[in-house]
Amino acid sequence: MLSRLLRVESFKHLLESASNALLISDHKGQIVFSNTALEKCFGYTGKELLGLTIEDLIPKRFRLQHKTYHADYIASSHLHGTHQGLSDTLKPLGLHKNGTEFPLEVSLIPLETSTGLYVLSIIQDITPQRSAEEAPSQYQALAWESKARLQAILNTATDGIIVIDENGIIETFNPGAERLFGYKAAEAIGQNILILMPSPHREQGTGYIERYLQTGQGEFIGASRETTGMRKNGSTFPIDISISEMRLGERRLFTGIVRDITERHHFKELEEKNAELERFIYTVSHDLRSPLITIQGFSGMLKQSFTQHNQEQILEDIGRIQAAAGKMQLLLDDLLELSRIGRLLNRPEKFSLSDLVHEAIELVQGAITKGGVQIKVAPTLPHLFGDRRRLLEVMQNLIENAVKFMGDQKAPRIEINAYEEEGKLLCYVRDNGMGINPRYHDKIFNLFDSLHQSVEGTGIGLAIVKRIIEVHKGHVWVQSAGVVGQGSTFYFSLPRAPD
């Protein structure tokens, strides 16, 4: 586990700032990492050290002996696996860049990785020590403390820490990542990071790294963003991930700190439901009260008309009572419909947006024909992925809404198109009708908010559209200058359909 920990950015910083001189070498003895303390100890710069071997840091008379020891050490580590503690402690002489020799204490830790064996050397210059007998225990304790600190951070981190190479292959998978994704470290290491991504994020995953390596530009580096993770059992959950790049010798590695934000999403949904409940209470106390008052008032008038045997007035009163009851029925039906959209009714599927659009047009063809509206649909539309029945309601509501609010337009027209952008599908329905004042762009998606009382309806259509799109992890909005004849454009975005 220690070998994976050393690749995490925060732990690399810990090594660089350590008071001990530290270096990491590969199985050939080539130096691939050194910290500032080691550079000061031997008088080399970091760049100079990357071109050296361990033997360059000891006097020539000991180099052949050291090569033999190093070969035996590497072979033993491969044979017996990663050591549980500090595997060996040496007391060689060091060779400064200026040629002076000085006594050292060196503790070695083998680092098994998926790309081979590395060795971490913890080096102490013991020249200042009064007694050579005191140095081993003191510096071995420091080495143990450093190792224990690293292991404690790794094992107790609640967040998942994952390190991948430039090909997306997992090299580090800490216990936090095991808990999040359900894989054991041994199962995940060596696999591509794509195993932790559902579609369509999986198809986009490798492209991010490839573009960054080619152009040096990557919006995901150094920034925190929300996305979706996939567990070993196939279930998905929302995550927040921050990614940083690090270099180990010639290698480029990427460290991801992953956090499960399911609770954050639940809290946000709860806030939205509370806000909707407040609007619902207002609706019950206002919109439903209005037809009840009408029924109550005309019932009294109806009673009076019966007393007066006024047949004509009786029929008129009954008609108004029926109209008020009908409005109440519409409001109640729409409320029930909205409450059902909290979850998808059908299993998500991939389907043709073009077919969906033409089916929606057929459903409102009567209103289209009556209004003399010309509809232009793009010849080629992408596919959607979701609950087809619910998304048909979205398209039907948007087209019906555009037809309703044409006003006195002499040449009414509606344009429907869709395209892909940044991994999402954007669809729009554009009309040349009455338009919507920008101050009402958010208000129109609220429950029972209708800006034009002269137009028949309960004002719930766009609230239904918003709910359905949000259930699909999408977003809906409107663009309009509020000028008659320039109309409105309603957009909605959805995750791109998987290939």
TAJO-V634824 format. One record per residue. N is the residue number from 1. RES is the residue in three letters. PHI is phi in radians with two decimals (* if undefined). Layout:
n/res/phi
N/RES/PHI
N/RES/PHI
This chain:
n/res/phi
1/MET/*
2/LEU/-1.09
3/SER/-1.09
4/ARG/-1.33
5/LEU/-1.04
6/LEU/-1.14
7/ARG/-1.62
8/VAL/-1.35
9/GLU/-0.96
10/SER/-1.12
11/PHE/-1.34
12/LYS/-1.04
13/HIS/-1.10
14/LEU/-1.07
15/LEU/-1.14
16/GLU/-1.11
17/SER/-1.63
18/ALA/-1.18
19/SER/-1.28
20/ASN/-1.26
21/ALA/-1.40
22/LEU/-2.22
23/LEU/-2.50
24/ILE/-2.10
25/SER/-2.20
26/ASP/-1.52
27/HIS/-1.18
28/LYS/-1.62
29/GLY/1.56
30/GLN/-1.31
31/ILE/-1.34
32/VAL/-2.03
33/PHE/-2.72
34/SER/-2.55
35/ASN/-1.79
36/THR/-1.08
37/ALA/-1.08
38/LEU/-1.21
39/GLU/-1.06
40/LYS/-1.18
41/CYS/-1.12
42/PHE/-1.84
43/GLY/1.46
44/TYR/-1.74
45/THR/-1.48
46/GLY/-1.05
47/LYS/-1.13
48/GLU/-1.12
49/LEU/-1.15
50/LEU/-1.12
51/GLY/-1.69
52/LEU/-1.89
53/THR/-1.91
54/ILE/-1.07
55/GLU/-1.08
56/ASP/-1.20
57/LEU/-1.76
58/ILE/-2.22
59/PRO/-1.01
60/LYS/-1.02
61/ARG/-1.16
62/PHE/-1.85
63/ARG/-1.19
64/LEU/-1.11
65/GLN/-1.07
66/HIS/-1.17
67/LYS/-1.05
68/THR/-1.12
69/TYR/-1.08
70/HIS/-1.09
71/ALA/-1.09
72/ASP/-1.13
73/TYR/-1.11
74/ILE/-1.11
75/ALA/-1.10
76/SER/-1.13
77/SER/-1.15
78/HIS/-1.13
79/LEU/-1.27
80/HIS/-1.79
81/GLY/1.48
82/THR/-1.12
83/HIS/-1.25
84/GLN/-1.35
85/GLY/-2.17
86/LEU/-1.18
87/SER/-1.40
88/ASP/-2.87
89/THR/-2.27
90/LEU/-2.04
91/LYS/-2.29
92/PRO/-1.47
93/LEU/-1.70
94/GLY/-1.68
95/LEU/-2.07
96/HIS/-1.24
97/LYS/-1.00
98/ASN/-1.44
99/GLY/1.71
100/THR/-1.37
101/GLU/-1.84
102/PHE/-2.66
103/PRO/-1.31
104/LEU/-2.23
105/GLU/-2.16
106/VAL/-2.17
107/SER/-1.91
108/LEU/-1.99
109/ILE/-2.27
110/PRO/-1.29
111/LEU/-2.10
112/GLU/-1.38
113/THR/-2.26
114/SER/-1.20
115/THR/-1.88
116/GLY/2.32
117/LEU/-1.64
118/TYR/-2.11
119/VAL/-2.23
120/LEU/-1.63
121/SER/-1.87
122/ILE/-1.80
123/ILE/-2.01
124/GLN/-2.21
125/ASP/-1.44
126/ILE/-1.75
127/THR/-0.97
128/PRO/-1.21
129/GLN/-1.25
130/ARG/-1.20
131/SER/-2.34
132/ALA/-1.11
133/GLU/-1.30
134/GLU/-1.42
135/ALA/-1.09
136/PRO/-1.02
137/SER/-1.16
138/GLN/-1.14
139/TYR/-1.40
140/GLN/-1.17
141/ALA/-1.11
142/LEU/-1.11
143/ALA/-1.12
144/TRP/-1.10
145/GLU/-1.10
146/SER/-1.11
147/LYS/-1.11
148/ALA/-1.12
149/ARG/-1.13
150/LEU/-1.10
151/GLN/-1.15
152/ALA/-1.14
153/ILE/-1.08
154/LEU/-1.10
155/ASN/-1.33
156/THR/-1.76
157/ALA/-1.10
158/THR/-1.35
159/ASP/-1.39
160/GLY/-1.37
161/ILE/-2.07
162/ILE/-2.23
163/VAL/-2.06
164/ILE/-2.19
165/ASP/-1.56
166/GLU/-1.24
167/ASN/-1.69
168/GLY/1.48
169/ILE/-1.47
170/ILE/-1.27
171/GLU/-2.02
172/THR/-2.31
173/PHE/-2.58
174/ASN/-1.41
175/PRO/-1.00
176/GLY/-1.06
177/ALA/-1.19
178/GLU/-1.05
179/ARG/-1.16
180/LEU/-1.20
181/PHE/-1.82
182/GLY/1.45
183/TYR/-1.65
184/LYS/-1.34
185/ALA/-1.00
186/ALA/-1.11
187/GLU/-1.35
188/ALA/-1.45
189/ILE/-1.11
190/GLY/1.68
191/GLN/-1.58
192/ASN/-1.35
193/ILE/-1.03
194/LEU/-1.09
195/ILE/-1.15
196/LEU/-1.73
197/MET/-2.11
198/PRO/-1.48
199/SER/-1.24
200/PRO/-1.58
201/HIS/-1.11
202/ARG/-1.05
203/GLU/-1.18
204/GLN/-1.57
205/GLY/-0.97
206/THR/-1.16
207/GLY/-1.09
208/TYR/-1.05
209/ILE/-1.17
210/GLU/-1.02
211/ARG/-1.11
212/TYR/-1.16
213/LEU/-1.16
214/GLN/-1.41
215/THR/-1.93
216/GLY/1.36
217/GLN/-1.97
218/GLY/-2.72
219/GLU/-1.19
220/PHE/-1.51
221/ILE/-1.43
222/GLY/1.32
223/ALA/-2.24
224/SER/-1.72
225/ARG/-2.54
226/GLU/-1.67
227/THR/-2.65
228/THR/-2.15
229/GLY/-1.83
230/MET/-2.24
231/ARG/-1.37
232/LYS/-1.04
233/ASN/-1.42
234/GLY/1.64
235/SER/-1.29
236/THR/-1.99
237/PHE/-2.74
238/PRO/-1.31
239/ILE/-2.32
240/ASP/-1.94
241/ILE/-2.30
242/SER/-2.08
243/ILE/-2.11
244/SER/-2.29
245/GLU/-1.84
246/MET/-2.45
247/ARG/-2.08
248/LEU/-2.19
249/GLY/1.18
250/GLU/-1.56
251/ARG/-1.57
252/ARG/-1.95
253/LEU/-2.12
254/PHE/-2.20
255/THR/-1.85
256/GLY/-2.00
257/ILE/-1.78
258/VAL/-1.98
259/ARG/-2.29
260/ASP/-1.33
261/ILE/-1.98
262/THR/-1.00
263/GLU/-1.11
264/ARG/-1.08
265/HIS/-1.16
266/HIS/-1.08
267/PHE/-1.12
268/LYS/-1.11
269/GLU/-1.11
270/LEU/-1.12
271/GLU/-1.07
272/GLU/-1.14
273/LYS/-1.18
274/ASN/-1.13
275/ALA/-1.12
276/GLU/-1.20
277/LEU/-1.11
278/GLU/-1.09
279/ARG/-1.15
280/PHE/-1.13
281/ILE/-1.07
282/TYR/-1.09
283/THR/-1.08
284/VAL/-1.09
285/SER/-1.40
286/HIS/-2.04
287/ASP/-1.16
288/LEU/-1.37
289/ARG/-1.19
290/SER/-1.03
291/PRO/-1.16
292/LEU/-1.13
293/ILE/-1.10
294/THR/-1.07
295/ILE/-1.08
296/GLN/-1.10
297/GLY/-1.13
298/PHE/-1.31
299/SER/-1.14
300/GLY/-1.12
301/MET/-1.17
302/LEU/-1.11
303/LYS/-1.05
304/GLN/-1.16
305/SER/-1.13
306/PHE/-1.10
307/THR/-1.07
308/GLN/-1.56
309/HIS/0.96
310/ASN/-1.62
311/GLN/-1.05
312/GLU/-1.13
313/GLN/-1.22
314/ILE/-1.03
315/LEU/-1.10
316/GLU/-1.15
317/ASP/-1.12
318/ILE/-1.08
319/GLY/-1.08
320/ARG/-1.22
321/ILE/-1.11
322/GLN/-1.11
323/ALA/-1.11
324/ALA/-1.14
325/ALA/-1.13
326/GLY/-1.12
327/LYS/-1.11
328/MET/-1.10
329/GLN/-1.09
330/LEU/-1.06
331/LEU/-1.08
332/LEU/-1.15
333/ASP/-1.07
334/ASP/-1.17
335/LEU/-1.09
336/LEU/-1.10
337/GLU/-1.09
338/LEU/-1.11
339/SER/-1.18
340/ARG/-1.35
341/ILE/-1.44
342/GLY/-1.09
343/ARG/-2.49
344/LEU/-1.26
345/LEU/-1.48
346/ASN/-2.16
347/ARG/-1.13
348/PRO/-1.01
349/GLU/-2.53
350/LYS/-1.64
351/PHE/-2.64
352/SER/-1.38
353/LEU/-1.17
354/SER/-1.06
355/ASP/-1.10
356/LEU/-1.10
357/VAL/-1.08
358/HIS/-1.17
359/GLU/-1.18
360/ALA/-1.12
361/ILE/-1.07
362/GLU/-1.07
363/LEU/-1.18
364/VAL/-2.03
365/GLN/-1.06
366/GLY/-1.04
367/ALA/-1.17
368/ILE/-1.12
369/THR/-1.14
370/LYS/-1.06
371/GLY/-1.53
372/GLY/1.10
373/VAL/-1.51
374/GLN/-1.66
375/ILE/-2.00
376/LYS/-2.00
377/VAL/-1.94
378/ALA/-0.98
379/PRO/-1.13
380/THR/-2.20
381/LEU/-2.19
382/PRO/-1.27
383/HIS/-1.61
384/LEU/-1.95
385/PHE/-2.32
386/GLY/2.90
387/ASP/-1.39
388/ARG/-1.06
389/ARG/-1.07
390/ARG/-1.20
391/LEU/-1.23
392/LEU/-1.15
393/GLU/-1.05
394/VAL/-1.04
395/MET/-1.12
396/GLN/-1.08
397/ASN/-1.11
398/LEU/-1.19
399/ILE/-1.18
400/GLU/-1.08
401/ASN/-1.11
402/ALA/-1.13
403/VAL/-1.16
404/LYS/-1.06
405/PHE/-1.82
406/MET/-1.30
407/GLY/1.21
408/ASP/-1.69
409/GLN/-1.00
410/LYS/-1.34
411/ALA/-2.22
412/PRO/-1.15
413/ARG/-2.56
414/ILE/-2.29
415/GLU/-2.08
416/ILE/-2.19
417/ASN/-2.67
418/ALA/-2.71
419/TYR/-2.75
420/GLU/-1.73
421/GLU/-2.65
422/GLU/0.91
423/GLY/1.36
424/LYS/-2.13
425/LEU/-1.79
426/LEU/-1.96
427/CYS/-2.14
428/TYR/-2.42
429/VAL/-2.14
430/ARG/-2.02
431/ASP/-2.26
432/ASN/-2.06
433/GLY/-1.56
434/MET/-1.28
435/GLY/1.35
436/ILE/-2.33
437/ASN/-1.00
438/PRO/-0.92
439/ARG/-1.17
440/TYR/-1.83
441/HIS/-1.06
442/ASP/-1.48
443/LYS/-1.07
444/ILE/-1.14
445/PHE/-1.59
446/ASN/-1.38
447/LEU/-1.12
448/PHE/1.11
449/ASP/-1.64
450/SER/-2.12
451/LEU/-1.42
452/HIS/-2.12
453/GLN/-1.15
454/SER/-1.33
455/VAL/-1.65
456/GLU/-1.18
457/GLY/2.52
458/THR/-1.66
459/GLY/1.44
460/ILE/-1.80
461/GLY/-0.98
462/LEU/-1.28
463/ALA/-1.14
464/ILE/-1.14
465/VAL/-0.99
466/LYS/-1.06
467/ARG/-1.09
468/ILE/-1.10
469/ILE/-1.13
470/GLU/-1.19
471/VAL/-1.08
472/HIS/-1.51
473/LYS/1.10
474/GLY/-2.02
475/HIS/-2.53
476/VAL/-2.29
477/TRP/-2.73
478/VAL/-2.26
479/GLN/-2.17
480/SER/-2.87
481/ALA/-1.51
482/GLY/1.36
483/VAL/-1.81
484/VAL/-1.05
485/GLY/1.72
486/GLN/-1.59
487/GLY/1.16
488/SER/-2.41
489/THR/-2.19
490/PHE/-1.70
491/TYR/-1.93
492/PHE/-2.48
493/SER/-2.04
494/LEU/-2.44
495/PRO/-1.02
496/ARG/-1.12
497/ALA/-1.13
498/PRO/-1.13
499/ASP/-1.24
